[in-house]
Amino acid sequence: MTEDEDIRDDPNYRFGVIMGRMQTLTDIMALFAQGDAADDDLPGQLRDIVRRQETISRWMDQAKAECDAEAEMLHAELKAAEDDEGDDA
């Protein structure tokens, strides 16, 4: 068993992934809330827009990294299953 398999099977890791996804959803929903700037504060509204764009960009980067890691683990799992089938033949 490799170190990657140990991590993948660790309930703490799986719980952390779920909690991270839940926090991400909460953060994304907050982006749709009204910003802090008053209606007549154009510079403040622009800062709110920039802050939202930065948050969305960071979220997308994190989501991509998470998907890449999940895909790598799934690939390793499928490869191991394929190797096990080849050994049984």
ZIHU-V259023 format. One record per residue. N is the residue number from 0. RES is the residue in three letters. NEAR is the number of other ideal C-beta (glycine too) atoms within 8 Angstrom. Layout:
# ZIHU-V259023
<<N & RES & NEAR> <N & RES & NEAR>>
This chain:
# ZIHU-V259023
<<0 & MET & 3> <1 & THR & 6> <2 & GLU & 5> <3 & ASP & 8> <4 & GLU & 10> <5 & ASP & 9> <6 & ILE & 8> <7 & ARG & 9> <8 & ASP & 5> <9 & ASP & 8> <10 & PRO & 5> <11 & ASN & 6> <12 & TYR & 9> <13 & ARG & 8> <14 & PHE & 8> <15 & GLY & 8> <16 & VAL & 9> <17 & ILE & 8> <18 & MET & 8> <19 & GLY & 9> <20 & ARG & 8> <21 & MET & 8> <22 & GLN & 8> <23 & THR & 11> <24 & LEU & 8> <25 & THR & 8> <26 & ASP & 10> <27 & ILE & 10> <28 & MET & 8> <29 & ALA & 7> <30 & LEU & 9> <31 & PHE & 5> <32 & ALA & 6> <33 & GLN & 2> <34 & GLY & 10> <35 & ASP & 4> <36 & ALA & 10> <37 & ALA & 5> <38 & ASP & 4> <39 & ASP & 4> <40 & ASP & 8> <41 & LEU & 6> <42 & PRO & 7> <43 & GLY & 11> <44 & GLN & 10> <45 & LEU & 8> <46 & ARG & 9> <47 & ASP & 11> <48 & ILE & 9> <49 & VAL & 8> <50 & ARG & 9> <51 & ARG & 10> <52 & GLN & 8> <53 & GLU & 8> <54 & THR & 10> <55 & ILE & 10> <56 & SER & 8> <57 & ARG & 8> <58 & TRP & 11> <59 & MET & 8> <60 & ASP & 8> <61 & GLN & 9> <62 & ALA & 9> <63 & LYS & 8> <64 & ALA & 8> <65 & GLU & 10> <66 & CYS & 8> <67 & ASP & 8> <68 & ALA & 8> <69 & GLU & 8> <70 & ALA & 8> <71 & GLU & 8> <72 & MET & 10> <73 & LEU & 8> <74 & HIS & 8> <75 & ALA & 11> <76 & GLU & 9> <77 & LEU & 8> <78 & LYS & 8> <79 & ALA & 9> <80 & ALA & 8> <81 & GLU & 8> <82 & ASP & 8> <83 & ASP & 8> <84 & GLU & 8> <85 & GLY & 7> <86 & ASP & 6> <87 & ASP & 5> <88 & ALA & 4>>
